[in-house]
Amino acid sequence: MERDQSTGTVRLAEPRDEAGAQRPGIRQLGSMLRWETALAVALVVVVVLGTQISSQFLSSYNIFTLCTNIGDLAIMALPMTLIIITGEIDLSVASILALAAELLGYLWMHHWPMALIFVVVLAVGTVAGAINGLLITRVGLPSLAVTIGTLTLYRGLANVILGPTIVSNFPTPWSNLGVSGFLGIQWLSWSVAIFAVLAVAFGVTLRMTPLGRSLYAIGNNQEAAFHAGIRVKRIKLGLFVLSGFVCAAVGMLYAFELSSAGENIGIGFELQVITIVLLGGVSIFGGRGTILGVALAAFVYAGLRSALLLTSSFNENDFQVVSGGLLILSVLIPNIPSFVQRAHELAGRRRLRGEAAGHG
């Protein structure tokens, strides 16, 4: 049992793991299942809405376009999920993508072999992620401030590397990634196929390994996790390095899909990635979330965008309003129970103080 220090009441404790952090109890697990169920229902609703809006919604071409548009964001959402579960955030993901894409274009323009380009670009993305991680874990700066700074820094470097030049003469096998389906499946993009494989790997790691349990422990109580022997700084550094590596890979994939690399590529992707992660039920305060929820949220987001853009009254700028609203709701809705609980506790304390003053 545990005693609530704020109210003095005694309640049954949630089961804890070896790190001293609370394991997902029945109520928390039930909450996540309800959220994922709600997302599954929302996905069905979006599909029905899309088919009502346009007969082209479920066409092979539109599904391929939908998959192409969401696949890159969904891949970047995977390491972002792990980072947010630990209580941190990375706003530089789109800038690392741009840095990778424009470096790819620059090196190809100067006739580097593609294999060597891959190695260099992935190394640069890894270093960019490591810089984020070192500033956060070793210098002790907040991740929000650090990644806002590197968001601008990496974007600026990308624009300096390539300038206003647009490179679009990539080899046909690579530039075909944006127009040909995965292994000949017309409606399935390469990016979504890659996401599906990575999502399984990330999901298994998060839910079934000691590393995954450590991530939840860090997000729930970083101090307790540290004293339980979890290498908090090393794990967080590794997550930011992983994020940089993945975003660099996605940057190259995105450039191939567009068949071009140029200025301002991937503008605004960071907020879309964060929206998908939070819409998937990952707590902005850390310690909670699943890969399944994020995967469902990605397709809800993509389906809603596609459905609305098929109408004559919506365009890309209008959908930014919807995206912003989804971001706010994805933070607000999961925290409503805690807000209500705090309000009840505050009202109870005020009532007790009033009764004590009345007796006095």
Beta strands, then each sheet from edge to edge (+ up, - down):
strand 1: 2-3
strand 2: 10-11
sheet 1: 1+ 2-
end
